[in-house]
Amino acid sequence: MRKNTKSKTLKSSFLSKADLHIHSLNDGKANPEEIVDWVHENTDFAVIAITDHDDVASAYEAKKISKKKGYKFDVVIGEEVTAQEGHIVALFIKKRVKPGMSAHETINEIHRQSGLAIAAHPLFQTKMRNPKYGPMDGVGSITLIKEAFDGVEILNGTPTFRNINLKAKYVNDTLLKKAETGSSDAHIKEAIGTAYTLFGGKTAEDLKKAIIRGETQAYRERWEMGWIIRYMVYYVPTVFRNIFWGLKHGFSAKEPNIVKVPKDFK
């Protein structure tokens, strides 16, 4: 249960929580109704975003269901767009952003729709690139630095991403200084809220303004063993499918790891 969790660094009745990277049946296990019901019953979030891969249908469905049931949190229309360099979370968009464009073109299209472009798990890259079972590549450090992202996902709730998150935070804190976000990247409903974004205000519009101003803070919950087991049951088969695909078709090269985080950086 996450209803009464408080940030250790920011404590204010004016701060709210948002999970900006949640997957539905497009690339997850829970349908839109199960997601909004879970958020209503198990969290105190003010905002969530459904961000399926290259699709917005579930986001619109979740928004409609949540409104019909009278839930008090806002649902943002989002999409995890597969750009050529890696995945980009589009928030506050109106229609699907076409996958397969360059990161530069993708961000321009998101901005054309008055949306926000967030670099999702930007420093994670894998050699396993099965096109049917997306490997959740980030855009890499070079693209992260040179493109006009509105925010950087410095905390991704995936249990194995501690070092990946640390590198993203280091680059953002020392160089980019853009709005930081935390998101669960949940593919099962139990993972929703394992990482989230704190912002001033109560609504999705307040959140959007906070990201634009760079006034957000990422925060992460501690995983419980039961959640990890459920996640493994869901995700391990996909990992093995990607490995077999790579063995059969060959592995892709990773971007050089040029980010060196000092040992005392927290």
C-alpha positions as CSV (number, residue, x, y, z in Angstrom):
1,M,0.0,0.0,0.0
2,R,1.4,3.4,-0.9
3,K,-1.4,5.8,0.2
4,N,0.5,7.4,3.1
5,T,4.0,7.4,1.8
6,K,5.8,10.8,2.4
7,S,8.9,12.1,0.7
8,K,12.0,12.2,3.0
9,T,13.2,15.5,1.4
10,L,10.0,17.4,0.5
11,K,7.2,17.6,3.0
12,S,4.3,19.8,2.1
13,S,0.5,19.5,1.9
14,F,0.8,21.3,-1.5
15,L,2.9,18.5,-3.1
16,S,1.2,15.8,-5.1
17,K,2.4,12.5,-6.7
18,A,2.3,11.4,-10.3
19,D,3.3,8.2,-12.0
20,L,4.0,9.2,-15.6
21,H,5.0,5.9,-17.2
22,I,2.5,3.1,-16.9
23,H,1.8,0.3,-19.5
24,S,-1.6,-1.3,-20.2
25,L,-2.4,-4.4,-22.3
26,N,-0.4,-3.0,-25.2
27,D,2.8,-4.0,-23.4
28,G,1.6,-4.9,-19.9
29,K,-0.7,-7.3,-18.0
30,A,-3.5,-5.0,-16.7
31,N,-6.3,-3.5,-18.8
32,P,-7.1,0.3,-18.4
33,E,-10.0,-0.3,-16.0
34,E,-7.8,-2.5,-13.7
35,I,-5.2,0.2,-13.7
36,V,-7.4,3.1,-12.7
37,D,-9.2,0.9,-10.1
38,W,-5.8,-0.1,-8.6
39,V,-4.6,3.6,-8.5
40,H,-7.9,4.6,-6.8
41,E,-7.8,1.8,-4.2
42,N,-4.1,1.6,-3.5
43,T,-2.5,5.1,-4.0
44,D,-3.0,8.7,-3.2
45,F,-1.7,9.8,-6.7
46,A,-3.1,13.0,-8.2
47,V,-2.0,12.2,-11.7
48,I,-1.1,9.1,-13.8
49,A,-0.2,8.7,-17.4
50,I,-0.8,5.6,-19.5
51,T,2.1,5.4,-21.9
52,D,1.8,2.3,-24.1
53,H,4.3,1.6,-26.8
54,D,3.4,3.6,-29.9
55,D,-0.3,3.7,-29.0
56,V,-2.7,6.0,-27.2
57,A,-5.9,4.0,-27.3
58,S,-5.6,2.6,-23.7
59,A,-4.8,6.1,-22.4
60,Y,-8.0,7.5,-23.8
61,E,-9.9,4.5,-22.4
62,A,-8.4,4.9,-19.0
63,K,-9.2,8.6,-18.9
64,K,-12.8,7.9,-19.9
65,I,-13.3,5.1,-17.3
66,S,-11.7,7.2,-14.5
67,K,-14.0,10.1,-15.3
68,K,-17.1,7.9,-15.5
69,K,-16.3,6.3,-12.0
70,G,-15.6,9.7,-10.5
71,Y,-12.0,9.1,-9.5
72,K,-10.2,12.1,-8.3
73,F,-6.9,11.7,-10.0
74,D,-6.2,13.0,-13.5
75,V,-5.3,10.7,-16.4
76,V,-2.8,12.1,-18.9
77,I,-2.8,10.9,-22.5
78,G,0.7,9.6,-23.1
79,E,2.7,7.3,-25.3
80,E,6.1,5.6,-25.2
81,V,7.3,6.4,-28.6
82,T,9.9,4.2,-30.3
83,A,12.3,6.7,-31.9
84,Q,15.3,5.6,-33.9
85,E,17.6,6.3,-31.0
86,G,15.4,4.9,-28.3
87,H,12.2,5.4,-26.3
88,I,10.7,8.8,-25.6
89,V,7.7,9.3,-23.3
90,A,5.3,11.8,-24.8
91,L,2.9,13.4,-22.3
92,F,-0.2,15.6,-22.8
93,I,-0.5,14.7,-26.5
94,K,-3.7,14.6,-28.5
95,K,-3.0,11.8,-31.0
96,R,-0.5,9.0,-31.6
97,V,3.1,10.0,-32.4
98,K,4.4,7.9,-35.3
99,P,7.2,5.6,-34.3
100,G,10.4,5.2,-36.3
101,M,11.3,8.8,-36.6
102,S,14.6,10.3,-35.3
103,A,14.6,11.6,-31.7
104,H,14.7,15.2,-33.1
105,E,11.7,14.6,-35.3
106,T,9.8,12.8,-32.5
107,I,10.4,15.6,-30.0
108,N,9.3,18.2,-32.6
109,E,6.0,16.3,-33.2
110,I,5.4,16.0,-29.5
111,H,5.9,19.8,-29.1
112,R,3.7,20.4,-32.2
113,Q,0.9,18.8,-30.2
114,S,1.7,21.0,-27.2
115,G,3.0,17.9,-25.4
116,L,6.1,17.3,-23.3
117,A,9.0,15.0,-24.2
118,I,10.6,12.9,-21.5
119,A,13.7,10.8,-22.0
120,A,12.6,7.4,-20.7
121,H,15.3,5.3,-18.9
122,P,17.7,7.3,-21.1
123,L,21.0,5.5,-20.3
124,F,19.7,1.9,-20.6
125,Q,20.7,0.1,-23.7
126,T,20.7,-3.6,-24.6
127,K,22.0,-5.6,-27.5
128,M,18.8,-7.6,-27.6
129,R,16.6,-5.9,-30.1
130,N,13.8,-8.3,-30.9
131,P,11.3,-6.0,-32.8
132,K,8.3,-7.9,-31.5
133,Y,9.3,-7.7,-27.8
134,G,10.7,-4.2,-27.4
135,P,14.0,-4.1,-25.3
136,M,13.1,-0.7,-23.8
137,D,16.2,1.1,-25.0
138,G,16.9,4.6,-23.8
139,V,18.1,7.3,-26.2
140,G,21.7,7.2,-24.9
141,S,23.9,9.9,-23.5
142,I,24.7,11.7,-26.8
143,T,21.0,12.1,-27.8
144,L,20.1,13.0,-24.3
145,I,22.5,15.9,-24.2
146,K,21.9,17.3,-27.6
147,E,18.1,17.1,-28.0
148,A,15.4,19.4,-26.5
149,F,13.9,17.1,-23.9
150,D,11.5,18.7,-21.4
151,G,12.4,16.3,-18.7
152,V,14.6,13.3,-17.8
153,E,13.4,10.1,-16.2
154,I,16.1,9.8,-13.5
155,L,14.2,7.2,-11.6
156,N,12.7,4.2,-13.4
157,G,11.0,1.7,-11.1
158,T,12.4,-1.3,-12.8
159,P,14.1,-3.3,-10.0
160,T,17.4,-3.8,-11.9
161,F,17.9,-0.1,-12.9
162,R,19.7,1.3,-9.9
163,N,23.0,2.1,-11.7
164,I,21.1,3.2,-14.9
165,N,19.1,5.6,-12.7
166,L,22.2,6.9,-11.0
167,K,23.9,7.7,-14.3
168,A,20.8,9.6,-15.6
169,K,20.6,11.6,-12.3
170,Y,24.3,12.4,-12.5
171,V,24.0,13.7,-16.1
172,N,20.9,15.7,-15.3
173,D,22.2,17.2,-12.1
174,T,25.6,18.2,-13.4
175,L,24.9,19.1,-17.0
176,L,21.3,19.2,-18.3
177,K,19.5,20.5,-15.2
178,K,16.1,19.7,-16.7
179,A,13.0,18.6,-14.9
180,E,13.5,15.3,-13.2
181,T,10.8,12.6,-13.3
182,G,10.3,9.4,-11.5
183,S,8.0,6.7,-12.9
184,S,7.2,3.1,-12.3
185,D,7.4,1.9,-15.9
186,A,4.8,-0.6,-14.6
187,H,3.9,-3.6,-16.7
188,I,1.9,-5.1,-13.9
189,K,-0.5,-3.1,-11.7
190,E,1.3,-4.0,-8.5
191,A,4.4,-2.1,-9.7
192,I,2.5,1.2,-10.1
193,G,4.0,3.8,-7.8
194,T,7.3,2.1,-7.2
195,A,8.8,5.4,-8.5
196,Y,6.9,8.7,-9.0
197,T,7.2,12.4,-9.5
198,L,6.5,15.0,-6.8
199,F,5.1,18.4,-7.9
200,G,3.4,21.4,-6.6
201,G,-0.4,21.5,-7.1
202,K,-3.1,19.0,-7.6
203,T,-3.9,18.6,-11.2
204,A,-2.4,17.5,-14.5
205,E,-2.2,21.1,-15.6
206,D,-0.2,21.9,-12.4
207,L,2.1,19.0,-13.2
208,K,2.7,20.2,-16.7
209,K,3.6,23.7,-15.5
210,A,5.9,22.2,-12.9
211,I,7.8,20.2,-15.5
212,I,8.1,23.2,-17.8
213,R,9.5,25.2,-14.9
214,G,11.8,22.4,-13.8
215,E,10.1,22.2,-10.4
216,T,9.7,18.5,-9.9
217,Q,11.4,15.8,-7.8
218,A,11.7,12.1,-8.5
219,Y,11.2,9.7,-5.7
220,R,11.4,5.9,-5.4
221,E,9.7,3.4,-3.1
222,R,11.4,0.3,-1.8
223,W,10.4,-2.8,-3.7
224,E,8.7,-5.6,-1.7
225,M,9.7,-9.2,-2.5
226,G,6.1,-10.1,-3.6
227,W,6.2,-7.3,-6.3
228,I,9.6,-8.5,-7.5
229,I,8.4,-12.1,-7.8
230,R,5.3,-11.0,-9.8
231,Y,7.5,-8.9,-12.0
232,M,9.8,-11.7,-12.7
233,V,7.0,-14.1,-13.6
234,Y,5.7,-11.5,-16.1
235,Y,9.0,-10.3,-17.6
236,V,11.5,-13.3,-17.6
237,P,9.8,-15.0,-20.6
238,T,10.3,-11.8,-22.6
239,V,14.0,-11.6,-21.6
240,F,14.5,-15.2,-22.9
241,R,12.7,-14.5,-26.1
242,N,15.0,-11.5,-26.7
243,I,18.1,-13.6,-26.0
244,F,17.0,-16.3,-28.4
245,W,16.2,-13.7,-31.0
246,G,19.7,-12.2,-30.6
247,L,21.4,-15.6,-30.9
248,K,19.5,-16.3,-34.1
249,H,19.7,-12.9,-35.7
250,G,22.7,-11.2,-34.1
251,F,23.1,-8.6,-31.4
252,S,23.2,-4.8,-32.0
253,A,26.1,-2.7,-30.8
254,K,25.5,-0.5,-27.7
255,E,26.4,3.2,-27.5
256,P,29.8,3.6,-25.8
257,N,29.4,4.1,-22.0
258,I,30.8,7.6,-21.6
259,V,29.2,8.4,-18.3
260,K,31.4,7.8,-15.2
261,V,29.6,8.5,-11.9
262,P,31.8,9.4,-8.9
263,K,31.6,6.9,-6.1
264,D,30.4,9.5,-3.7
265,F,27.6,10.8,-5.9
266,K,24.1,10.2,-4.5
